[in-house]
């Protein structure tokens, strides 16, 4: 019963990461490093995948990671 939810969530996360990579590829200079918020959000998403067996914990980590990534994107767009 949990497998379809996990597969759907992984597919959505993969789609978001692919779109984000395409978007950032056009805007990021070759030598530019990741921001601190980007690294933290990436760590939360990876932790959500690792702790995917516990649905509440896994989805919570993923949600926090996506939320931090969105905040980072908003801060970067306002900065420019």
C-alpha positions as CSV (number, residue, x, y, z in Angstrom):
1,X,0.0,0.0,0.0
2,X,2.8,2.4,0.7
3,X,4.8,1.7,-2.5
4,X,2.6,3.9,-4.8
5,X,2.8,6.9,-2.5
6,X,6.6,6.5,-2.2
7,X,7.0,6.2,-6.0
8,X,4.8,9.1,-6.7
9,X,6.6,11.3,-4.2
10,X,10.0,10.3,-5.6
11,X,8.8,11.0,-9.1
12,X,7.6,14.5,-8.1
13,X,10.8,15.2,-6.3
14,X,12.9,14.0,-9.3
15,X,10.8,16.2,-11.6
16,X,11.3,19.2,-9.3
17,X,15.0,18.6,-9.1
18,X,15.3,18.2,-12.9
19,X,13.4,21.5,-13.5
20,X,15.5,23.2,-10.8
21,X,18.7,21.9,-12.4
22,X,17.7,23.2,-15.8
23,X,16.7,26.6,-14.4
24,X,19.9,26.9,-12.4
25,X,22.1,25.7,-15.2
26,X,21.2,28.8,-17.2
27,X,21.7,31.2,-14.3
28,X,24.7,29.8,-12.3
29,X,28.2,30.6,-13.3
30,X,30.6,27.6,-13.6
31,X,32.6,28.5,-10.5
32,X,29.7,29.5,-8.2
33,X,29.2,27.4,-5.1
34,X,25.9,26.3,-3.5
35,X,24.5,28.5,-0.8
36,X,24.2,27.3,2.8
37,X,20.4,27.1,2.5
38,X,20.6,25.0,-0.6
39,X,23.0,22.6,1.1
40,X,20.7,22.3,4.1
41,X,17.6,21.8,2.0
42,X,19.4,19.1,0.0
43,X,20.4,17.4,3.2
44,X,16.8,17.4,4.5
45,X,15.5,15.9,1.2
46,X,18.2,13.1,1.4
47,X,17.3,12.5,5.0
48,X,13.6,12.2,4.0
49,X,14.5,9.6,1.4
50,X,16.7,7.7,3.9
51,X,14.0,7.7,6.6
52,X,11.3,6.9,4.1
53,X,10.1,3.8,6.0
54,X,8.7,5.9,8.7
55,X,6.2,7.9,6.6
56,X,5.7,10.8,9.0
57,X,9.4,11.3,9.6
58,X,10.4,10.9,5.9
59,X,7.7,13.2,4.5
60,X,8.4,15.8,7.3
61,X,12.1,15.9,6.3
62,X,11.2,16.2,2.6
63,X,8.7,18.9,3.3
64,X,11.2,20.9,5.4
65,X,13.8,20.5,2.6
66,X,11.5,21.7,-0.1
67,X,10.3,24.6,2.1
68,X,13.9,25.7,2.7
69,X,14.7,25.4,-1.0
70,X,11.7,27.6,-1.9
71,X,12.8,30.2,0.7
72,X,16.3,30.2,-0.7
73,X,15.0,30.7,-4.2
74,X,12.8,33.6,-3.1
75,X,15.7,35.2,-1.2
76,X,18.0,34.9,-4.3
77,X,15.5,36.4,-6.6
78,X,14.9,39.4,-4.3
79,X,18.6,39.9,-3.9
80,X,19.0,40.5,-7.7
